[in-house]
Amino acid sequence: MAKVAERKLVVGLDIGTSKISVAVGEVTPENKLSIVGVGNQPSRGMDKGGVNDLNLVIQSIQRAINEAELMADCRISSIYLGISGKHISCQNENGMVPVSDNEVVQEDVDNVIHTARSVPISAERRMLHVLPQEFSIDCQDGIKSPIGMSGVRMEAKVHIVTCANDMAKNLVKCVERCELKADQLIFSALASSYAVVTEDEKELGICVVDIGAGTMDLAVFTGGALRHTAVIPVAGNQVTSDISKIFRTPLSHAEEIKVQYACALRQMVSMEESIEVPSVGGRPARSMSRHTLSEVVEPRYHELFELIQEELREAGLADQIAAGFVLTGGTSKMEGVVEFAEEVFQMPVRIAQPLPVEGLYEYVSDPSYSTVVGLLHYGMQESGNEEKAKKNVEGVTDLWSRVHAWFKGEF
């Protein structure tokens, strides 16, 4: 089997409420991402982004990893891990430092970000991300890249995403029991944004909504930077539950009915169409109108969209997303979702699947794979940054060895 080190692979693991996805990406010599392996298993032991049965989650992860290893012909040892759940929270903070030598260098940027992130957070919480939004130097605001600019004092605005430490530890524990190392934990909606959103949309103002089975993950970008993140612990499973109760059918059948026949907007369904609904307790199946199914589904989607609107209003960002909404995740795929969302939000809405990548793209060209493909993009960017930093360190070391050799008279 090929080793990860030889092939320059990056691996993403998305542990969702309904499914666990693994994607293996190979970084090509042209620095492009190529999908070489995918693993997908039903998720057991997860609820709303949190672990509620450790052993079941471990089994599900192991199966998905085995599947991906077989397809990619490699041995997976480390992964980038997506995390979600209502315990995720965010805050915007500022930091300020004097500029050394009147010109901004990388060290000043690192220092000002470090100052901004040095806010007290409780012992139960862990920092996931500290993302710069913009910099100010003296009187000039809205600077994206301050390196090389002259000034006396620099200020940075950053977006900090935190999570509950215990929740993160449980996920990492599941991964480690499968003999894997979690390189980094990444908030799921941020990961999805790497796979589905363009730079133009981020600049104009966009709200990414990843609608899964247990949670809706939000990431709001304006002016090219992340401004707000949130997790709403209501999603697709609520729709399935409504169908199950009202049609008196088991949850597994309710999920099938939802996926195959449901429509989020009742006016798109004719009154004549009918569907077979399995009953419980061995009773015979019944024939029901598809329009009636839509009447059950529509109010729940309306509620989900209203929760999103409320979150944006509370964050003060409702008027700043000129590019509208990008919906992704498995629950966004239902017929009529775009039309109904545009009706509720009064804004442009699109369903996003991961932007095309090389290799086995057909295996991940579905909204439910946005997070795991986004994790690959994130991991590829991180490993690129690490390589740059390593080269810089090696360059400095090489310079010192040359100076040392010169002093010893070796030159």
C-alpha positions in Angstrom: 0.0 0.0 0.0 1.2 3.5 -0.8 2.2 5.6 2.2 0.6 9.0 2.9 4.1 10.6 3.1 5.0 9.5 -0.5 1.8 10.7 -2.1 1.1 14.0 -0.3 -2.4 13.1 0.8 -4.9 15.1 2.8 -7.9 13.4 4.5 -11.2 14.9 5.8 -13.6 13.3 8.2 -17.1 14.6 8.7 -19.0 13.0 11.6 -22.6 14.0 11.0 -25.8 13.0 12.7 -27.0 10.8 9.8 -23.8 9.9 8.0 -20.1 9.7 8.4 -18.0 10.8 5.3 -14.3 10.4 4.7 -12.6 11.9 1.6 -9.0 11.3 0.6 -7.5 14.1 -1.6 -4.1 14.0 -3.3 -2.3 17.3 -3.9 -1.1 17.2 -7.5 2.3 18.6 -8.6 0.3 21.6 -10.0 -1.0 22.1 -6.4 -4.6 21.1 -7.3 -6.8 18.8 -5.3 -7.7 15.4 -6.7 -10.2 13.1 -4.9 -8.7 9.6 -4.8 -10.9 7.9 -2.2 -14.2 8.2 -0.5 -15.9 6.4 2.4 -19.5 6.8 3.5 -21.3 5.0 6.3 -24.6 5.6 8.2 -23.8 7.4 11.4 -24.7 5.7 14.6 -24.3 7.0 18.1 -24.4 10.8 17.2 -27.1 13.3 17.9 -27.1 17.0 16.9 -23.3 17.1 16.5 -22.6 15.4 19.8 -21.5 11.8 20.7 -24.1 9.8 22.7 -22.6 6.3 22.2 -18.8 6.2 21.9 -18.6 2.6 20.7 -21.2 3.0 17.9 -19.5 6.1 16.6 -16.1 4.4 16.6 -17.5 1.4 14.6 -19.1 3.8 12.0 -15.8 5.8 11.7 -13.7 2.6 11.3 -16.0 1.3 8.5 -15.9 4.6 6.6 -12.1 4.8 7.0 -11.7 1.2 5.7 -13.8 2.0 2.7 -11.8 5.1 1.9 -8.4 3.4 2.4 -9.5 0.6 0.0 -10.5 3.0 -2.7 -7.5 5.3 -2.3 -5.0 2.4 -1.8 -3.4 4.0 1.2 -3.1 3.9 4.9 -4.8 6.8 6.7 -3.0 8.0 9.8 -4.2 11.6 10.3 -7.3 13.5 9.4 -8.9 17.0 9.4 -12.0 16.7 11.6 -15.2 18.6 11.2 -17.1 19.6 14.4 -20.6 21.0 14.9 -23.3 21.2 17.6 -25.1 23.9 19.6 -22.1 24.3 21.9 -20.3 26.2 19.1 -20.2 29.9 19.7 -18.5 33.0 18.2 -17.3 36.4 19.1 -15.6 39.3 17.4 -12.6 40.9 19.2 -10.0 43.6 18.6 -6.2 43.8 19.3 -3.7 46.6 19.1 0.1 46.7 19.0 2.8 49.3 18.1 4.5 48.8 14.7 8.2 48.0 15.0 10.5 50.0 12.8 7.6 52.0 11.3 6.9 49.2 8.8 4.6 46.3 9.3 6.3 42.9 9.2 4.9 39.4 9.7 5.9 39.4 13.4 3.7 42.5 13.9 0.7 40.7 12.3 1.3 37.7 14.5 1.5 39.9 17.6 -1.7 41.8 16.9 -3.6 38.6 16.2 -2.2 37.1 19.4 -3.3 40.2 21.3 -6.8 40.0 19.9 -7.1 36.3 20.7 -5.9 36.8 24.3 -9.5 37.3 25.6 -10.4 35.3 28.7 -12.5 32.2 27.8 -13.8 29.7 30.4 -11.8 26.5 31.1 -14.7 24.4 29.6 -14.2 26.0 26.2 -11.6 25.6 23.5 -10.6 28.0 20.7 -11.2 26.4 17.3 -10.4 29.4 15.0 -9.0 32.9 15.2 -9.7 34.4 11.8 -8.5 38.0 10.9 -11.2 40.2 9.4 -9.3 43.4 8.7 -6.5 45.6 10.0 -6.2 49.3 10.7 -2.9 51.3 10.7 -3.2 54.7 12.4 -6.1 56.4 10.5 -6.5 53.9 7.7 -9.2 51.3 8.1 -10.2 48.2 6.2 -6.7 46.9 5.3 -6.7 43.3 4.1 -2.9 42.7 4.0 -0.9 45.2 6.1 2.6 43.7 5.5 5.0 46.4 4.2 2.8 49.3 5.1 4.1 52.2 7.2 2.6 53.3 10.5 2.9 53.7 14.2 0.0 51.6 15.6 -1.8 48.7 14.1 -5.2 47.3 15.1 -6.8 44.0 14.1 -10.4 42.7 14.1 -10.7 39.0 14.4 -13.5 36.4 14.5 -13.1 33.8 17.2 -14.9 30.5 17.1 -15.0 28.4 20.3 -16.5 25.0 21.2 -17.1 23.0 24.4 -13.9 21.2 25.4 -15.7 18.0 26.5 -17.6 17.7 23.2 -14.3 18.2 21.2 -12.5 15.6 23.5 -15.2 13.0 22.8 -14.9 13.4 19.0 -11.1 13.3 19.2 -11.4 10.2 21.5 -13.5 8.4 18.8 -10.9 9.2 16.2 -7.9 8.2 18.3 -9.6 4.8 19.1 -9.5 4.2 15.4 -5.7 4.8 15.6 -6.0 8.1 13.8 -4.6 11.5 14.7 -6.9 14.6 14.4 -4.6 17.3 12.9 -7.1 20.0 13.5 -10.8 20.5 14.4 -12.7 22.7 11.9 -16.1 24.2 12.4 -18.3 22.4 9.8 -19.9 25.5 8.2 -16.5 27.1 7.8 -15.3 23.9 6.1 -18.3 23.9 3.8 -17.6 27.5 2.8 -14.2 26.4 1.4 -16.0 24.0 -1.0 -19.1 26.0 -2.1 -18.6 29.8 -1.9 -16.7 32.0 -4.4 -14.5 35.0 -3.3 -16.9 37.4 -5.1 -19.8 36.1 -2.9 -17.7 36.5 0.3 -16.9 40.1 -0.7 -20.5 41.0 -1.6 -22.0 39.3 1.5 -23.2 35.7 1.7 -24.8 33.4 4.3 -23.7 29.7 4.0 -26.3 27.4 5.6 -25.3 23.8 5.9 -28.6 22.0 6.7 -27.8 18.5 8.0 -29.9 15.9 9.8 -29.3 17.2 13.4 -28.1 20.8 13.0 -28.1 23.9 10.7 -24.6 25.4 10.6 -24.3 29.1 9.6 -21.3 31.1 8.4 -21.8 34.7 7.3 -19.2 36.5 5.2 -19.1 40.2 4.3 -16.3 42.2 2.9 -14.4 39.0 2.2 -14.2 38.0 5.9 -16.1 35.7 8.3 -18.3 37.9 10.5 -20.6 35.4 12.2 -21.0 31.7 12.9 -23.8 29.8 14.6 -25.3 26.4 15.0 -29.1 25.9 15.2 -29.9 22.5 16.7 -33.0 21.9 14.5 -32.8 20.4 11.0 -33.8 17.5 8.7 -34.6 15.0 11.5 -37.4 17.3 12.6 -39.0 17.0 9.1 -38.6 13.2 9.3 -40.2 13.1 12.7 -43.2 15.1 11.6 -43.8 12.7 8.7 -43.4 9.7 11.0 -46.0 11.0 13.5 -48.6 12.4 11.1 -48.5 9.5 8.6 -48.0 6.9 11.5 -45.1 5.2 9.8 -41.7 4.1 11.2 -38.9 6.6 11.1 -36.9 4.6 8.6 -39.8 4.7 6.2 -40.5 8.3 6.9 -36.9 9.2 5.9 -37.4 7.3 2.6 -40.7 9.0 1.9 -39.0 12.4 2.7 -36.1 11.8 0.3 -38.1 10.3 -2.6 -41.4 12.2 -2.6 -41.4 15.3 -0.3 -41.6 18.8 -1.7 -41.0 21.9 0.4 -43.5 24.0 -1.5 -47.1 22.6 -1.7 -48.1 24.6 -4.7 -45.5 22.7 -6.8 -47.3 19.4 -6.2 -50.5 18.3 -8.0 -53.5 17.0 -5.9 -53.7 13.8 -8.0 -50.3 12.3 -7.2 -50.4 9.6 -4.5 -47.7 7.6 -2.7 -47.6 4.3 -0.7 -47.0 4.8 3.0 -46.0 1.7 5.0 -47.8 1.2 8.3 -46.6 0.1 11.7 -47.3 -3.2 13.5 -47.7 -5.3 10.3 -50.8 -3.3 9.1 -51.2 -3.0 5.3 -49.6 0.0 3.5 -51.9 3.0 2.8 -52.2 5.3 -0.2 -51.8 9.0 0.6 -51.7 12.2 -1.4 -48.3 13.7 -2.2 -49.9 17.1 -1.7 -50.8 16.1 1.9 -47.1 15.2 2.5 -46.1 18.6 1.2 -48.6 20.2 3.6 -46.7 18.5 6.5 -43.2 19.4 5.2 -43.8 23.0 4.2 -44.5 24.5 7.8 -41.4 22.8 9.2 -39.1 24.3 6.4 -40.8 27.6 7.1 -39.8 27.3 10.7 -36.2 26.4 9.8 -35.9 29.4 7.5 -37.4 31.7 10.2 -34.8 30.5 12.7 -32.1 31.4 10.2 -33.6 34.9 9.7 -33.9 35.4 13.5 -30.2 34.5 13.9 -29.1 37.0 11.3 -31.3 39.7 12.8 -29.8 39.2 16.2 -26.3 39.3 14.8 -27.2 42.6 13.0 -26.3 41.1 9.6 -29.7 40.7 7.9 -29.1 43.7 5.6 -25.5 42.9 4.7 -25.8 39.7 2.6 -26.3 41.2 -0.8 -25.4 37.9 -2.5 -28.1 36.1 -0.6 -27.9 32.5 0.7 -26.1 29.3 -0.2 -27.8 26.2 1.1 -25.9 23.0 1.3 -26.0 19.7 3.2 -28.3 16.7 2.7 -31.6 18.4 3.9 -31.2 21.2 1.3 -31.7 18.8 -1.6 -35.5 18.5 -1.4 -37.6 19.7 -4.3 -39.0 23.2 -3.9 -36.4 24.3 -1.3 -34.9 27.1 -3.4 -38.3 28.5 -4.5 -39.6 28.4 -0.9 -36.4 29.9 0.6 -36.5 32.8 -1.9 -40.1 33.4 -1.0 -39.3 33.5 2.7 -35.9 35.3 2.6 -36.9 37.6 -0.3 -33.3 37.2 -1.5 -31.3 35.1 -4.1 -30.9 31.5 -2.9 -28.9 28.7 -4.5 -28.3 25.0 -3.6 -24.5 24.4 -3.6 -22.6 21.2 -4.3 -18.8 21.2 -3.9 -17.0 23.2 -6.6 -15.4 20.8 -9.1 -12.1 19.2 -8.2 -10.0 16.6 -10.0 -10.2 12.9 -9.7 -13.3 11.0 -8.5 -15.5 14.2 -8.4 -18.7 12.2 -9.2 -18.4 10.5 -5.8 -18.6 13.8 -3.9 -20.7 16.1 -6.3 -23.6 16.3 -3.9 -24.5 18.9 -1.3 -24.2 16.4 1.5 -20.4 16.1 0.8 -19.7 19.9 1.0 -18.2 19.7 4.5 -15.9 16.8 3.8 -14.6 18.3 0.5 -14.2 21.7 2.3 -12.1 19.9 5.0 -9.8 18.8 2.2 -9.4 22.3 0.8 -8.8 23.6 4.4 -6.2 20.9 5.1 -4.5 21.5 1.7 -4.2 25.2 2.6 -2.9 24.5 6.1 -0.3 22.0 4.9 0.8 24.6 2.3 1.2 27.2 5.1 3.2 24.7 7.2 5.5 24.0 4.3 6.1 27.7 3.8 6.9 28.2 7.5 9.2 25.1 7.4 11.1 26.5 4.4 11.5 29.9 6.1 12.9 28.2 9.2 15.2 26.0 7.0 16.3 29.2 5.2 17.2 30.9 8.5 19.0 27.7 9.8 20.9 27.5 6.5 22.0 31.1 6.8 23.2 30.5 10.4 25.2 27.4 9.4 26.8 29.4 6.6 27.7 32.3 9.0 29.0 29.7 11.5 31.1 28.1 8.8 32.5 31.4 7.7 33.6 32.2 11.3 35.3 28.8 11.4 37.2 29.6 8.2 35.4 27.1 6.1 34.6 29.6 3.3 
